Amino acid sequence: MIELFGMTPLRADILRYLWQHREGGTSGEIGRSLDANYRTVAKHLVTLEDLGAVESDADAQRQGVRVVYRIDAHGFDAAASQLLHYLKGK
């Protein structure tokens, strides 16, 4: 079903992981849990962050330390709502 919206199974799994682990996780932790390469997971996380569905600690990124990603529930819900309104022609 997710393919209908152009989402890859891995990207959907990452979002599901983050919803189920509200404390978040690093790309490595998420990758291990999903049996996926952490670099691939990291690329998806950056894209999801750019789209507003995921958030991270920007200071950690600048300092080069572990970056923990979390679901941005507000951003995710807003995007899902906009998609549904668009598809329904509202």
VEXVEX-797206 format. One record per residue: residue number from 1; residue in three letters; x, y, z of N, C-alpha, C in turn. Coordinates in steps of 0.05 Angstrom, whole numbers, plus 5000, padded with zeros to 4 digits. Layout:
# residues N
rec nr: NUM&rest: ALA&n_X: X&n_Y: Y&n_Z: Z&ca_X: X&ca_Y: Y&ca_Z: Z&c_X: X&c_Y: Y&c_Z: Z
...
# end
This chain:
# residues 90
rec nr: 1&rest: MET&n_X: 5016&n_Y: 4976&n_Z: 5000&ca_X: 5000&ca_Y: 5000&ca_Z: 5000&c_X: 5017&c_Y: 5025&c_Z: 5000
rec nr: 2&rest: ILE&n_X: 5039&n_Y: 5025&n_Z: 5014&ca_X: 5056&ca_Y: 5049&ca_Z: 5016&c_X: 5067&c_Y: 5057&c_Z: 4989
rec nr: 3&rest: GLU&n_X: 5070&n_Y: 5037&n_Z: 4971&ca_X: 5081&ca_Y: 5043&ca_Z: 4944&c_X: 5062&c_Y: 5062&c_Z: 4929
rec nr: 4&rest: LEU&n_X: 5036&n_Y: 5060&n_Z: 4936&ca_X: 5016&ca_Y: 5078&ca_Z: 4924&c_X: 5024&c_Y: 5107&c_Z: 4927
rec nr: 5&rest: PHE&n_X: 5037&n_Y: 5114&n_Z: 4949&ca_X: 5044&ca_Y: 5141&ca_Z: 4954&c_X: 5074&c_Y: 5147&c_Z: 4948
rec nr: 6&rest: GLY&n_X: 5087&n_Y: 5128&n_Z: 4934&ca_X: 5114&ca_Y: 5132&ca_Z: 4926&c_X: 5135&c_Y: 5129&c_Z: 4948
rec nr: 7&rest: MET&n_X: 5127&n_Y: 5116&n_Z: 4970&ca_X: 5145&ca_Y: 5112&ca_Z: 4992&c_X: 5158&c_Y: 5085&c_Z: 4991
rec nr: 8&rest: THR&n_X: 5184&n_Y: 5084&n_Z: 4995&ca_X: 5197&ca_Y: 5058&ca_Z: 4995&c_X: 5191&c_Y: 5043&c_Z: 5021
rec nr: 9&rest: PRO&n_X: 5192&n_Y: 5016&n_Z: 5020&ca_X: 5187&ca_Y: 5001&ca_Z: 5045&c_X: 5206&c_Y: 5008&c_Z: 5067
rec nr: 10&rest: LEU&n_X: 5231&n_Y: 5013&n_Z: 5061&ca_X: 5250&ca_Y: 5021&ca_Z: 5082&c_X: 5243&c_Y: 5047&c_Z: 5095
rec nr: 11&rest: ARG&n_X: 5235&n_Y: 5067&n_Z: 5079&ca_X: 5228&ca_Y: 5093&ca_Z: 5090&c_X: 5203&c_Y: 5090&c_Z: 5108
rec nr: 12&rest: ALA&n_X: 5184&n_Y: 5073&n_Z: 5100&ca_X: 5161&ca_Y: 5068&ca_Z: 5117&c_X: 5169&c_Y: 5054&c_Z: 5143
rec nr: 13&rest: ASP&n_X: 5187&n_Y: 5035&n_Z: 5141&ca_X: 5197&ca_Y: 5021&ca_Z: 5164&c_X: 5211&c_Y: 5040&c_Z: 5184
rec nr: 14&rest: ILE&n_X: 5226&n_Y: 5059&n_Z: 5173&ca_X: 5240&ca_Y: 5079&ca_Z: 5190&c_X: 5219&c_Y: 5096&c_Z: 5205
rec nr: 15&rest: LEU&n_X: 5199&n_Y: 5105&n_Z: 5191&ca_X: 5178&ca_Y: 5121&ca_Z: 5204&c_X: 5164&c_Y: 5105&c_Z: 5225
rec nr: 16&rest: ARG&n_X: 5158&n_Y: 5080&n_Z: 5219&ca_X: 5144&ca_Y: 5062&ca_Z: 5238&c_X: 5162&c_Y: 5058&c_Z: 5263
rec nr: 17&rest: TYR&n_X: 5188&n_Y: 5054&n_Z: 5258&ca_X: 5207&ca_Y: 5050&ca_Z: 5281&c_X: 5206&c_Y: 5075&c_Z: 5299
rec nr: 18&rest: LEU&n_X: 5207&n_Y: 5099&n_Z: 5286&ca_X: 5207&ca_Y: 5123&ca_Z: 5302&c_X: 5181&c_Y: 5128&c_Z: 5317
rec nr: 19&rest: TRP&n_X: 5159&n_Y: 5120&n_Z: 5305&ca_X: 5133&ca_Y: 5122&ca_Z: 5320&c_X: 5133&c_Y: 5104&c_Z: 5344
rec nr: 20&rest: GLN&n_X: 5144&n_Y: 5080&n_Z: 5341&ca_X: 5144&ca_Y: 5060&ca_Z: 5362&c_X: 5166&c_Y: 5065&c_Z: 5383
rec nr: 21&rest: HIS&n_X: 5186&n_Y: 5081&n_Z: 5376&ca_X: 5208&ca_Y: 5087&ca_Z: 5394&c_X: 5210&c_Y: 5118&c_Z: 5396
rec nr: 22&rest: ARG&n_X: 5191&n_Y: 5129&n_Z: 5412&ca_X: 5188&ca_Y: 5158&ca_Z: 5413&c_X: 5213&c_Y: 5172&c_Z: 5424
rec nr: 23&rest: GLU&n_X: 5231&n_Y: 5157&n_Z: 5438&ca_X: 5256&ca_Y: 5169&ca_Z: 5447&c_X: 5275&c_Y: 5173&c_Z: 5424
rec nr: 24&rest: GLY&n_X: 5269&n_Y: 5161&n_Z: 5401&ca_X: 5286&ca_Y: 5164&ca_Z: 5377&c_X: 5308&c_Y: 5144&c_Z: 5376
rec nr: 25&rest: GLY&n_X: 5325&n_Y: 5148&n_Z: 5356&ca_X: 5348&ca_Y: 5130&ca_Z: 5353&c_X: 5367&c_Y: 5141&c_Z: 5332
rec nr: 26&rest: THR&n_X: 5391&n_Y: 5131&n_Z: 5333&ca_X: 5412&ca_Y: 5139&ca_Z: 5313&c_X: 5407&c_Y: 5123&c_Z: 5288
rec nr: 27&rest: SER&n_X: 5420&n_Y: 5131&n_Z: 5267&ca_X: 5418&ca_Y: 5116&ca_Z: 5242&c_X: 5428&c_Y: 5087&c_Z: 5245
rec nr: 28&rest: GLY&n_X: 5448&n_Y: 5084&n_Z: 5262&ca_X: 5459&ca_Y: 5057&ca_Z: 5267&c_X: 5440&c_Y: 5040&c_Z: 5282
rec nr: 29&rest: GLU&n_X: 5427&n_Y: 5051&n_Z: 5303&ca_X: 5408&ca_Y: 5036&ca_Z: 5319&c_X: 5384&c_Y: 5028&c_Z: 5301
rec nr: 30&rest: ILE&n_X: 5374&n_Y: 5047&n_Z: 5286&ca_X: 5351&ca_Y: 5041&ca_Z: 5269&c_X: 5359&c_Y: 5020&c_Z: 5248
rec nr: 31&rest: GLY&n_X: 5382&n_Y: 5024&n_Z: 5236&ca_X: 5392&ca_Y: 5005&ca_Z: 5216&c_X: 5394&c_Y: 4977&c_Z: 5226
rec nr: 32&rest: ARG&n_X: 5406&n_Y: 4974&n_Z: 5250&ca_X: 5408&ca_Y: 4947&ca_Z: 5262&c_X: 5381&c_Y: 4935&c_Z: 5267
rec nr: 33&rest: SER&n_X: 5363&n_Y: 4951&n_Z: 5277&ca_X: 5336&ca_Y: 4941&ca_Z: 5283&c_X: 5321&c_Y: 4932&c_Z: 5257
rec nr: 34&rest: LEU&n_X: 5326&n_Y: 4946&n_Z: 5235&ca_X: 5312&ca_Y: 4940&ca_Z: 5210&c_X: 5329&c_Y: 4923&c_Z: 5191
rec nr: 35&rest: ASP&n_X: 5353&n_Y: 4915&n_Z: 5200&ca_X: 5371&ca_Y: 4899&ca_Z: 5184&c_X: 5377&c_Y: 4914&c_Z: 5158
rec nr: 36&rest: ALA&n_X: 5384&n_Y: 4939&n_Z: 5161&ca_X: 5391&ca_Y: 4957&ca_Z: 5138&c_X: 5417&c_Y: 4971&c_Z: 5143
rec nr: 37&rest: ASN&n_X: 5431&n_Y: 4979&n_Z: 5123&ca_X: 5456&ca_Y: 4994&ca_Z: 5125&c_X: 5451&c_Y: 5021&c_Z: 5137
rec nr: 38&rest: TYR&n_X: 5466&n_Y: 5028&n_Z: 5157&ca_X: 5462&ca_Y: 5054&ca_Z: 5171&c_X: 5465&c_Y: 5078&c_Z: 5152
rec nr: 39&rest: ARG&n_X: 5482&n_Y: 5076&n_Z: 5132&ca_X: 5486&ca_Y: 5098&ca_Z: 5113&c_X: 5460&c_Y: 5102&c_Z: 5097
rec nr: 40&rest: THR&n_X: 5448&n_Y: 5081&n_Z: 5088&ca_X: 5423&ca_Y: 5083&ca_Z: 5074&c_X: 5401&c_Y: 5094&c_Z: 5091
rec nr: 41&rest: VAL&n_X: 5400&n_Y: 5085&n_Z: 5116&ca_X: 5381&ca_Y: 5095&ca_Z: 5136&c_X: 5386&c_Y: 5125&c_Z: 5140
rec nr: 42&rest: ALA&n_X: 5411&n_Y: 5133&n_Z: 5143&ca_X: 5418&ca_Y: 5161&ca_Z: 5148&c_X: 5408&c_Y: 5179&c_Z: 5125
rec nr: 43&rest: LYS&n_X: 5411&n_Y: 5170&n_Z: 5100&ca_X: 5402&ca_Y: 5185&ca_Z: 5077&c_X: 5371&c_Y: 5189&c_Z: 5078
rec nr: 44&rest: HIS&n_X: 5357&n_Y: 5168&n_Z: 5085&ca_X: 5328&ca_Y: 5170&ca_Z: 5088&c_X: 5321&c_Y: 5189&c_Z: 5110
rec nr: 45&rest: LEU&n_X: 5335&n_Y: 5187&n_Z: 5132&ca_X: 5329&ca_Y: 5205&ca_Z: 5155&c_X: 5333&c_Y: 5234&c_Z: 5148
rec nr: 46&rest: VAL&n_X: 5354&n_Y: 5240&n_Z: 5133&ca_X: 5358&ca_Y: 5268&ca_Z: 5125&c_X: 5335&c_Y: 5278&c_Z: 5107
rec nr: 47&rest: THR&n_X: 5327&n_Y: 5261&n_Z: 5088&ca_X: 5305&ca_Y: 5268&ca_Z: 5071&c_X: 5279&c_Y: 5272&c_Z: 5087
rec nr: 48&rest: LEU&n_X: 5274&n_Y: 5253&n_Z: 5106&ca_X: 5250&ca_Y: 5255&ca_Z: 5122&c_X: 5251&c_Y: 5280&c_Z: 5140
rec nr: 49&rest: GLU&n_X: 5274&n_Y: 5288&n_Z: 5149&ca_X: 5277&ca_Y: 5312&ca_Z: 5164&c_X: 5272&c_Y: 5337&c_Z: 5147
rec nr: 50&rest: ASP&n_X: 5282&n_Y: 5336&n_Z: 5123&ca_X: 5277&ca_Y: 5359&ca_Z: 5104&c_X: 5248&c_Y: 5361&c_Z: 5098
rec nr: 51&rest: LEU&n_X: 5233&n_Y: 5339&n_Z: 5098&ca_X: 5205&ca_Y: 5339&ca_Z: 5092&c_X: 5188&c_Y: 5346&c_Z: 5117
rec nr: 52&rest: GLY&n_X: 5200&n_Y: 5347&n_Z: 5140&ca_X: 5186&ca_Y: 5355&ca_Z: 5164&c_X: 5174&c_Y: 5333&c_Z: 5181
rec nr: 53&rest: ALA&n_X: 5180&n_Y: 5308&n_Z: 5174&ca_X: 5168&ca_Y: 5285&ca_Z: 5188&c_X: 5186&c_Y: 5276&c_Z: 5211
rec nr: 54&rest: VAL&n_X: 5211&n_Y: 5284&n_Z: 5210&ca_X: 5231&ca_Y: 5275&ca_Z: 5230&c_X: 5247&c_Y: 5299&c_Z: 5239
rec nr: 55&rest: GLU&n_X: 5256&n_Y: 5298&n_Z: 5264&ca_X: 5272&ca_Y: 5319&ca_Z: 5275&c_X: 5297&c_Y: 5308&c_Z: 5288
rec nr: 56&rest: SER&n_X: 5318&n_Y: 5324&n_Z: 5290&ca_X: 5342&ca_Y: 5315&ca_Z: 5303&c_X: 5354&c_Y: 5338&c_Z: 5318
rec nr: 57&rest: ASP&n_X: 5375&n_Y: 5333&n_Z: 5333&ca_X: 5389&ca_Y: 5353&ca_Z: 5348&c_X: 5410&c_Y: 5366&c_Z: 5330
rec nr: 58&rest: ALA&n_X: 5404&n_Y: 5390&n_Z: 5320&ca_X: 5422&ca_Y: 5403&ca_Z: 5301&c_X: 5449&c_Y: 5409&c_Z: 5313
rec nr: 59&rest: ASP&n_X: 5451&n_Y: 5414&n_Z: 5339&ca_X: 5477&ca_Y: 5419&ca_Z: 5352&c_X: 5494&c_Y: 5394&c_Z: 5350
rec nr: 60&rest: ALA&n_X: 5482&n_Y: 5371&n_Z: 5354&ca_X: 5498&ca_Y: 5346&ca_Z: 5353&c_X: 5510&c_Y: 5343&c_Z: 5325
rec nr: 61&rest: GLN&n_X: 5494&n_Y: 5349&n_Z: 5305&ca_X: 5504&ca_Y: 5346&ca_Z: 5277&c_X: 5528&c_Y: 5364&c_Z: 5273
rec nr: 62&rest: ARG&n_X: 5527&n_Y: 5389&n_Z: 5283&ca_X: 5549&ca_Y: 5408&ca_Z: 5279&c_X: 5574&c_Y: 5400&c_Z: 5294
rec nr: 63&rest: GLN&n_X: 5570&n_Y: 5387&n_Z: 5317&ca_X: 5592&ca_Y: 5378&ca_Z: 5334&c_X: 5603&c_Y: 5351&c_Z: 5325
rec nr: 64&rest: GLY&n_X: 5590&n_Y: 5338&n_Z: 5307&ca_X: 5600&ca_Y: 5312&ca_Z: 5297&c_X: 5596&c_Y: 5289&c_Z: 5317
rec nr: 65&rest: VAL&n_X: 5576&n_Y: 5292&n_Z: 5334&ca_X: 5571&ca_Y: 5270&ca_Z: 5353&c_X: 5545&c_Y: 5255&c_Z: 5344
rec nr: 66&rest: ARG&n_X: 5540&n_Y: 5234&n_Z: 5359&ca_X: 5516&ca_Y: 5218&ca_Z: 5352&c_X: 5491&c_Y: 5235&c_Z: 5349
rec nr: 67&rest: VAL&n_X: 5478&n_Y: 5231&n_Z: 5327&ca_X: 5453&ca_Y: 5246&ca_Z: 5322&c_X: 5429&c_Y: 5227&c_Z: 5327
rec nr: 68&rest: VAL&n_X: 5412&n_Y: 5236&n_Z: 5345&ca_X: 5388&ca_Y: 5220&ca_Z: 5350&c_X: 5365&c_Y: 5233&c_Z: 5335
rec nr: 69&rest: TYR&n_X: 5351&n_Y: 5216&n_Z: 5320&ca_X: 5328&ca_Y: 5225&ca_Z: 5304&c_X: 5302&c_Y: 5217&c_Z: 5318
rec nr: 70&rest: ARG&n_X: 5282&n_Y: 5234&n_Z: 5317&ca_X: 5256&ca_Y: 5228&ca_Z: 5329&c_X: 5235&c_Y: 5236&c_Z: 5309
rec nr: 71&rest: ILE&n_X: 5212&n_Y: 5223&n_Z: 5312&ca_X: 5189&ca_Y: 5230&ca_Z: 5296&c_X: 5180&c_Y: 5258&c_Z: 5303
rec nr: 72&rest: ASP&n_X: 5173&n_Y: 5274&n_Z: 5284&ca_X: 5161&ca_Y: 5300&ca_Z: 5289&c_X: 5131&c_Y: 5296&c_Z: 5284
rec nr: 73&rest: ALA&n_X: 5117&n_Y: 5289&n_Z: 5305&ca_X: 5089&ca_Y: 5282&ca_Z: 5303&c_X: 5072&c_Y: 5303&c_Z: 5290
rec nr: 74&rest: HIS&n_X: 5077&n_Y: 5328&n_Z: 5298&ca_X: 5062&ca_Y: 5350&ca_Z: 5286&c_X: 5067&c_Y: 5353&c_Z: 5256
rec nr: 75&rest: GLY&n_X: 5092&n_Y: 5352&n_Z: 5249&ca_X: 5100&ca_Y: 5355&ca_Z: 5220&c_X: 5089&c_Y: 5331&c_Z: 5204
rec nr: 76&rest: PHE&n_X: 5091&n_Y: 5307&n_Z: 5215&ca_X: 5081&ca_Y: 5283&ca_Z: 5202&c_X: 5051&c_Y: 5285&c_Z: 5198
rec nr: 77&rest: ASP&n_X: 5037&n_Y: 5291&n_Z: 5219&ca_X: 5008&ca_Y: 5293&ca_Z: 5217&c_X: 4999&c_Y: 5315&c_Z: 5198
rec nr: 78&rest: ALA&n_X: 5013&n_Y: 5337&n_Z: 5198&ca_X: 5006&ca_Y: 5359&ca_Z: 5179&c_X: 5010&c_Y: 5350&c_Z: 5150
rec nr: 79&rest: ALA&n_X: 5032&n_Y: 5336&n_Z: 5144&ca_X: 5037&ca_Y: 5327&ca_Z: 5117&c_X: 5016&c_Y: 5306&c_Z: 5109
rec nr: 80&rest: ALA&n_X: 5009&n_Y: 5288&n_Z: 5127&ca_X: 4989&ca_Y: 5268&ca_Z: 5121&c_X: 4962&c_Y: 5281&c_Z: 5115
rec nr: 81&rest: SER&n_X: 4955&n_Y: 5300&n_Z: 5131&ca_X: 4930&ca_Y: 5314&ca_Z: 5127&c_X: 4929&c_Y: 5329&c_Z: 5101
rec nr: 82&rest: GLN&n_X: 4951&n_Y: 5343&n_Z: 5094&ca_X: 4952&ca_Y: 5357&ca_Z: 5069&c_X: 4950&c_Y: 5338&c_Z: 5045
rec nr: 83&rest: LEU&n_X: 4963&n_Y: 5315&n_Z: 5047&ca_X: 4961&ca_Y: 5295&ca_Z: 5026&c_X: 4932&c_Y: 5286&c_Z: 5022
rec nr: 84&rest: LEU&n_X: 4919&n_Y: 5280&n_Z: 5044&ca_X: 4891&ca_Y: 5270&ca_Z: 5042&c_X: 4873&c_Y: 5292&c_Z: 5030
rec nr: 85&rest: HIS&n_X: 4876&n_Y: 5316&n_Z: 5039&ca_X: 4860&ca_Y: 5338&ca_Z: 5028&c_X: 4865&c_Y: 5341&c_Z: 4998
rec nr: 86&rest: TYR&n_X: 4889&n_Y: 5340&n_Z: 4990&ca_X: 4896&ca_Y: 5343&ca_Z: 4962&c_X: 4883&c_Y: 5320&c_Z: 4946
rec nr: 87&rest: LEU&n_X: 4887&n_Y: 5295&n_Z: 4955&ca_X: 4877&ca_Y: 5272&ca_Z: 4940&c_X: 4846&c_Y: 5273&c_Z: 4938
rec nr: 88&rest: LYS&n_X: 4833&n_Y: 5283&n_Z: 4959&ca_X: 4804&ca_Y: 5285&ca_Z: 4959&c_X: 4793&c_Y: 5309&c_Z: 4944
rec nr: 89&rest: GLY&n_X: 4812&n_Y: 5327&n_Z: 4935&ca_X: 4804&ca_Y: 5350&ca_Z: 4919&c_X: 4792&c_Y: 5373&c_Z: 4936
rec nr: 90&rest: LYS&n_X: 4801&n_Y: 5374&n_Z: 4961&ca_X: 4790&ca_Y: 5395&ca_Z: 4979&c_X: 4810&c_Y: 5418&c_Z: 4981
# end
